[in-house]
Amino acid sequence: MARYKHPAKKKKLARMNKLTKWAPFWLIPKVFGKGKRVHPIRITRQKRSWRRTKLKI
């Protein structure tokens, strides 16, 4: 990628990077119920890796 990134592209990349993060730990009992052992990524909709899938922006 170029050294200089256009501000709009940089903003979009930052937003997409935030979407791949795990859900917060306190959301698990709220969604699945108390005592359920589930990985936080099950709640996250966007499952994307920089290596696997490209954004095409």
Gaussian input, Z-matrix of N, CA and C with variables (Angstrom, degrees):
# hf/3-21g

backbone

0 1
 N
 C     1     B1
 C     2     B2     1     A1
 N     3     B3     2     A2     1     D1
 C     4     B4     3     A3     2     D2
 C     5     B5     4     A4     3     D3
 N     6     B6     5     A5     4     D4
 C     7     B7     6     A6     5     D5
 C     8     B8     7     A7     6     D6
 N     9     B9     8     A8     7     D7
 C    10    B10     9     A9     8     D8
 C    11    B11    10    A10     9     D9
 N    12    B12    11    A11    10    D10
 C    13    B13    12    A12    11    D11
 C    14    B14    13    A13    12    D12
 N    15    B15    14    A14    13    D13
 C    16    B16    15    A15    14    D14
 C    17    B17    16    A16    15    D15
 N    18    B18    17    A17    16    D16
 C    19    B19    18    A18    17    D17
 C    20    B20    19    A19    18    D18
 N    21    B21    20    A20    19    D19
 C    22    B22    21    A21    20    D20
 C    23    B23    22    A22    21    D21
 N    24    B24    23    A23    22    D22
 C    25    B25    24    A24    23    D23
 C    26    B26    25    A25    24    D24
 N    27    B27    26    A26    25    D25
 C    28    B28    27    A27    26    D26
 C    29    B29    28    A28    27    D27
 N    30    B30    29    A29    28    D28
 C    31    B31    30    A30    29    D29
 C    32    B32    31    A31    30    D30
 N    33    B33    32    A32    31    D31
 C    34    B34    33    A33    32    D32
 C    35    B35    34    A34    33    D33
 N    36    B36    35    A35    34    D34
 C    37    B37    36    A36    35    D35
 C    38    B38    37    A37    36    D36
 N    39    B39    38    A38    37    D37
 C    40    B40    39    A39    38    D38
 C    41    B41    40    A40    39    D39
 N    42    B42    41    A41    40    D40
 C    43    B43    42    A42    41    D41
 C    44    B44    43    A43    42    D42
 N    45    B45    44    A44    43    D43
 C    46    B46    45    A45    44    D44
 C    47    B47    46    A46    45    D45
 N    48    B48    47    A47    46    D46
 C    49    B49    48    A48    47    D47
 C    50    B50    49    A49    48    D48
 N    51    B51    50    A50    49    D49
 C    52    B52    51    A51    50    D50
 C    53    B53    52    A52    51    D51
 N    54    B54    53    A53    52    D52
 C    55    B55    54    A54    53    D53
 C    56    B56    55    A55    54    D54
 N    57    B57    56    A56    55    D55
 C    58    B58    57    A57    56    D56
 C    59    B59    58    A58    57    D57
 N    60    B60    59    A59    58    D58
 C    61    B61    60    A60    59    D59
 C    62    B62    61    A61    60    D60
 N    63    B63    62    A62    61    D61
 C    64    B64    63    A63    62    D62
 C    65    B65    64    A64    63    D63
 N    66    B66    65    A65    64    D64
 C    67    B67    66    A66    65    D65
 C    68    B68    67    A67    66    D66
 N    69    B69    68    A68    67    D67
 C    70    B70    69    A69    68    D68
 C    71    B71    70    A70    69    D69
 N    72    B72    71    A71    70    D70
 C    73    B73    72    A72    71    D71
 C    74    B74    73    A73    72    D72
 N    75    B75    74    A74    73    D73
 C    76    B76    75    A75    74    D74
 C    77    B77    76    A76    75    D75
 N    78    B78    77    A77    76    D76
 C    79    B79    78    A78    77    D77
 C    80    B80    79    A79    78    D78
 N    81    B81    80    A80    79    D79
 C    82    B82    81    A81    80    D80
 C    83    B83    82    A82    81    D81
 N    84    B84    83    A83    82    D82
 C    85    B85    84    A84    83    D83
 C    86    B86    85    A85    84    D84
 N    87    B87    86    A86    85    D85
 C    88    B88    87    A87    86    D86
 C    89    B89    88    A88    87    D87
 N    90    B90    89    A89    88    D88
 C    91    B91    90    A90    89    D89
 C    92    B92    91    A91    90    D90
 N    93    B93    92    A92    91    D91
 C    94    B94    93    A93    92    D92
 C    95    B95    94    A94    93    D93
 N    96    B96    95    A95    94    D94
 C    97    B97    96    A96    95    D95
 C    98    B98    97    A97    96    D96
 N    99    B99    98    A98    97    D97
 C   100   B100    99    A99    98    D98
 C   101   B101   100   A100    99    D99
 N   102   B102   101   A101   100   D100
 C   103   B103   102   A102   101   D101
 C   104   B104   103   A103   102   D102
 N   105   B105   104   A104   103   D103
 C   106   B106   105   A105   104   D104
 C   107   B107   106   A106   105   D105
 N   108   B108   107   A107   106   D106
 C   109   B109   108   A108   107   D107
 C   110   B110   109   A109   108   D108
 N   111   B111   110   A110   109   D109
 C   112   B112   111   A111   110   D110
 C   113   B113   112   A112   111   D111
 N   114   B114   113   A113   112   D112
 C   115   B115   114   A114   113   D113
 C   116   B116   115   A115   114   D114
 N   117   B117   116   A116   115   D115
 C   118   B118   117   A117   116   D116
 C   119   B119   118   A118   117   D117
 N   120   B120   119   A119   118   D118
 C   121   B121   120   A120   119   D119
 C   122   B122   121   A121   120   D120
 N   123   B123   122   A122   121   D121
 C   124   B124   123   A123   122   D122
 C   125   B125   124   A124   123   D123
 N   126   B126   125   A125   124   D124
 C   127   B127   126   A126   125   D125
 C   128   B128   127   A127   126   D126
 N   129   B129   128   A128   127   D127
 C   130   B130   129   A129   128   D128
 C   131   B131   130   A130   129   D129
 N   132   B132   131   A131   130   D130
 C   133   B133   132   A132   131   D131
 C   134   B134   133   A133   132   D132
 N   135   B135   134   A134   133   D133
 C   136   B136   135   A135   134   D134
 C   137   B137   136   A136   135   D135
 N   138   B138   137   A137   136   D136
 C   139   B139   138   A138   137   D137
 C   140   B140   139   A139   138   D138
 N   141   B141   140   A140   139   D139
 C   142   B142   141   A141   140   D140
 C   143   B143   142   A142   141   D141
 N   144   B144   143   A143   142   D142
 C   145   B145   144   A144   143   D143
 C   146   B146   145   A145   144   D144
 N   147   B147   146   A146   145   D145
 C   148   B148   147   A147   146   D146
 C   149   B149   148   A148   147   D147
 N   150   B150   149   A149   148   D148
 C   151   B151   150   A150   149   D149
 C   152   B152   151   A151   150   D150
 N   153   B153   152   A152   151   D151
 C   154   B154   153   A153   152   D152
 C   155   B155   154   A154   153   D153
 N   156   B156   155   A155   154   D154
 C   157   B157   156   A156   155   D155
 C   158   B158   157   A157   156   D156
 N   159   B159   158   A158   157   D157
 C   160   B160   159   A159   158   D158
 C   161   B161   160   A160   159   D159
 N   162   B162   161   A161   160   D160
 C   163   B163   162   A162   161   D161
 C   164   B164   163   A163   162   D162
 N   165   B165   164   A164   163   D163
 C   166   B166   165   A165   164   D164
 C   167   B167   166   A166   165   D165
 N   168   B168   167   A167   166   D166
 C   169   B169   168   A168   167   D167
 C   170   B170   169   A169   168   D168

   B1=1.4512
   B2=1.5240
   B3=1.3049
   B4=1.4525
   B5=1.5267
   B6=1.3153
   B7=1.4568
   B8=1.5229
   B9=1.3341
   B10=1.4653
   B11=1.5267
   B12=1.3170
   B13=1.4606
   B14=1.5293
   B15=1.3097
   B16=1.4536
   B17=1.5275
   B18=1.3229
   B19=1.4670
   B20=1.5331
   B21=1.3356
   B22=1.4689
   B23=1.5214
   B24=1.3332
   B25=1.4668
   B26=1.5238
   B27=1.3202
   B28=1.4649
   B29=1.5408
   B30=1.3326
   B31=1.4549
   B32=1.5373
   B33=1.3414
   B34=1.4554
   B35=1.5400
   B36=1.3204
   B37=1.4654
   B38=1.5271
   B39=1.3272
   B40=1.4639
   B41=1.5238
   B42=1.3303
   B43=1.4644
   B44=1.5325
   B45=1.3261
   B46=1.4615
   B47=1.5289
   B48=1.3217
   B49=1.4614
   B50=1.5219
   B51=1.3408
   B52=1.4592
   B53=1.5298
   B54=1.3298
   B55=1.4589
   B56=1.5285
   B57=1.3249
   B58=1.4627
   B59=1.5334
   B60=1.3126
   B61=1.4646
   B62=1.5308
   B63=1.3286
   B64=1.4647
   B65=1.5219
   B66=1.3131
   B67=1.4640
   B68=1.5283
   B69=1.3298
   B70=1.4566
   B71=1.5326
   B72=1.3276
   B73=1.4642
   B74=1.5253
   B75=1.3320
   B76=1.4642
   B77=1.5256
   B78=1.3246
   B79=1.4617
   B80=1.5316
   B81=1.3302
   B82=1.4744
   B83=1.5289
   B84=1.3533
   B85=1.4614
   B86=1.5284
   B87=1.3403
   B88=1.4569
   B89=1.5332
   B90=1.3240
   B91=1.4604
   B92=1.5295
   B93=1.3380
   B94=1.4663
   B95=1.5212
   B96=1.3258
   B97=1.4599
   B98=1.5236
   B99=1.3204
   B100=1.4604
   B101=1.5265
   B102=1.3146
   B103=1.4562
   B104=1.5196
   B105=1.3184
   B106=1.4611
   B107=1.5215
   B108=1.3411
   B109=1.4611
   B110=1.5214
   B111=1.3131
   B112=1.4545
   B113=1.5164
   B114=1.3161
   B115=1.4563
   B116=1.5320
   B117=1.3439
   B118=1.4700
   B119=1.5270
   B120=1.3204
   B121=1.4700
   B122=1.5232
   B123=1.3347
   B124=1.4702
   B125=1.5252
   B126=1.3255
   B127=1.4616
   B128=1.5243
   B129=1.3293
   B130=1.4577
   B131=1.5235
   B132=1.3204
   B133=1.4691
   B134=1.5230
   B135=1.3152
   B136=1.4590
   B137=1.5173
   B138=1.3183
   B139=1.4606
   B140=1.5253
   B141=1.3160
   B142=1.4505
   B143=1.5085
   B144=1.3126
   B145=1.4512
   B146=1.5227
   B147=1.2892
   B148=1.4649
   B149=1.5124
   B150=1.3429
   B151=1.4621
   B152=1.5398
   B153=1.3258
   B154=1.4647
   B155=1.5231
   B156=1.3247
   B157=1.4576
   B158=1.5197
   B159=1.3107
   B160=1.4621
   B161=1.5169
   B162=1.3232
   B163=1.4604
   B164=1.5173
   B165=1.3136
   B166=1.4761
   B167=1.5220
   B168=1.3516
   B169=1.4642
   B170=1.5164
   A1=108.67
   A2=114.94
   A3=120.71
   A4=111.40
   A5=115.18
   A6=119.64
   A7=110.72
   A8=115.55
   A9=120.33
   A10=109.26
   A11=116.91
   A12=121.36
   A13=108.95
   A14=115.99
   A15=121.22
   A16=108.31
   A17=118.67
   A18=121.18
   A19=114.45
   A20=116.98
   A21=119.99
   A22=110.65
   A23=116.25
   A24=120.89
   A25=110.06
   A26=115.95
   A27=121.69
   A28=110.36
   A29=115.69
   A30=121.54
   A31=110.77
   A32=115.75
   A33=120.66
   A34=111.10
   A35=116.43
   A36=120.95
   A37=110.87
   A38=116.27
   A39=120.78
   A40=110.75
   A41=116.71
   A42=121.40
   A43=110.10
   A44=117.06
   A45=120.94
   A46=111.36
   A47=116.52
   A48=120.64
   A49=110.93
   A50=115.67
   A51=120.37
   A52=111.34
   A53=117.03
   A54=121.74
   A55=113.29
   A56=117.57
   A57=119.79
   A58=112.64
   A59=117.30
   A60=120.85
   A61=111.09
   A62=115.71
   A63=121.02
   A64=109.84
   A65=114.43
   A66=120.40
   A67=108.43
   A68=118.98
   A69=121.04
   A70=111.57
   A71=116.42
   A72=121.70
   A73=112.88
   A74=117.78
   A75=120.02
   A76=112.13
   A77=117.03
   A78=120.59
   A79=112.17
   A80=117.93
   A81=122.14
   A82=111.76
   A83=119.77
   A84=118.49
   A85=113.10
   A86=116.29
   A87=120.41
   A88=110.77
   A89=116.97
   A90=121.27
   A91=112.03
   A92=116.35
   A93=120.62
   A94=114.15
   A95=117.46
   A96=120.65
   A97=111.08
   A98=115.37
   A99=121.32
   A100=110.22
   A101=117.06
   A102=122.25
   A103=114.22
   A104=118.19
   A105=121.49
   A106=109.13
   A107=116.04
   A108=120.16
   A109=109.31
   A110=114.87
   A111=122.25
   A112=108.62
   A113=116.36
   A114=120.57
   A115=109.54
   A116=118.29
   A117=121.26
   A118=114.59
   A119=118.21
   A120=119.03
   A121=111.77
   A122=118.34
   A123=121.09
   A124=111.49
   A125=117.05
   A126=120.75
   A127=110.91
   A128=116.88
   A129=121.25
   A130=109.62
   A131=116.31
   A132=120.37
   A133=111.79
   A134=116.27
   A135=121.64
   A136=109.93
   A137=117.73
   A138=120.80
   A139=107.30
   A140=115.73
   A141=120.55
   A142=109.76
   A143=115.89
   A144=121.54
   A145=109.11
   A146=117.13
   A147=121.02
   A148=110.68
   A149=116.13
   A150=119.60
   A151=111.49
   A152=116.87
   A153=121.62
   A154=113.09
   A155=116.38
   A156=121.69
   A157=110.34
   A158=115.20
   A159=120.67
   A160=110.97
   A161=117.30
   A162=122.31
   A163=114.09
   A164=118.33
   A165=123.22
   A166=111.36
   A167=115.87
   A168=119.69
   A169=109.50
   D1=153.23
   D2=-178.53
   D3=-64.28
   D4=154.63
   D5=179.07
   D6=-67.65
   D7=-43.54
   D8=178.62
   D9=-92.28
   D10=121.44
   D11=178.20
   D12=-105.84
   D13=137.16
   D14=176.77
   D15=-63.99
   D16=138.44
   D17=-176.74
   D18=-54.38
   D19=-37.22
   D20=-179.85
   D21=-67.15
   D22=-41.31
   D23=179.66
   D24=-67.40
   D25=-40.13
   D26=179.96
   D27=-63.21
   D28=-40.11
   D29=179.29
   D30=-64.46
   D31=-41.85
   D32=179.67
   D33=-67.64
   D34=-40.45
   D35=177.92
   D36=-62.83
   D37=-39.53
   D38=179.02
   D39=-65.24
   D40=-39.93
   D41=179.92
   D42=-66.96
   D43=-43.40
   D44=-179.82
   D45=-65.90
   D46=-33.28
   D47=178.36
   D48=-67.80
   D49=-34.66
   D50=179.33
   D51=-69.74
   D52=-30.57
   D53=-177.13
   D54=-71.30
   D55=-19.74
   D56=-176.92
   D57=-88.32
   D58=-2.94
   D59=-177.70
   D60=-72.38
   D61=158.05
   D62=176.46
   D63=-68.82
   D64=156.93
   D65=174.61
   D66=-72.28
   D67=155.71
   D68=178.79
   D69=-65.88
   D70=149.17
   D71=-174.12
   D72=-63.93
   D73=-28.76
   D74=-177.59
   D75=-76.28
   D76=-9.54
   D77=179.91
   D78=-80.37
   D79=-20.84
   D80=-177.69
   D81=-60.28
   D82=-55.52
   D83=179.07
   D84=-63.35
   D85=-29.17
   D86=-179.35
   D87=-68.00
   D88=-39.32
   D89=-175.96
   D90=-87.70
   D91=-48.30
   D92=-172.58
   D93=-97.93
   D94=-12.78
   D95=-178.85
   D96=103.44
   D97=158.11
   D98=-176.55
   D99=-70.52
   D100=138.58
   D101=177.55
   D102=88.93
   D103=-5.28
   D104=-179.70
   D105=-83.76
   D106=129.27
   D107=179.12
   D108=-100.40
   D109=102.22
   D110=-177.90
   D111=-132.35
   D112=144.19
   D113=177.82
   D114=-72.90
   D115=140.01
   D116=-176.71
   D117=-61.30
   D118=-21.22
   D119=-177.84
   D120=-73.02
   D121=-13.52
   D122=179.12
   D123=-64.99
   D124=-25.56
   D125=-179.41
   D126=-85.67
   D127=-28.56
   D128=-177.18
   D129=-68.07
   D130=126.89
   D131=-178.78
   D132=-75.12
   D133=-46.62
   D134=-174.29
   D135=-84.00
   D136=111.00
   D137=176.27
   D138=-114.84
   D139=95.24
   D140=-175.74
   D141=-136.93
   D142=140.97
   D143=176.75
   D144=-116.78
   D145=147.13
   D146=179.90
   D147=-64.32
   D148=-24.78
   D149=-177.09
   D150=-85.47
   D151=-38.25
   D152=-175.46
   D153=-79.75
   D154=-58.96
   D155=-169.53
   D156=-117.02
   D157=130.76
   D158=177.69
   D159=-95.54
   D160=156.00
   D161=-173.54
   D162=-87.28
   D163=-23.10
   D164=-178.46
   D165=59.68
   D166=50.05
   D167=174.86
   D168=-119.87

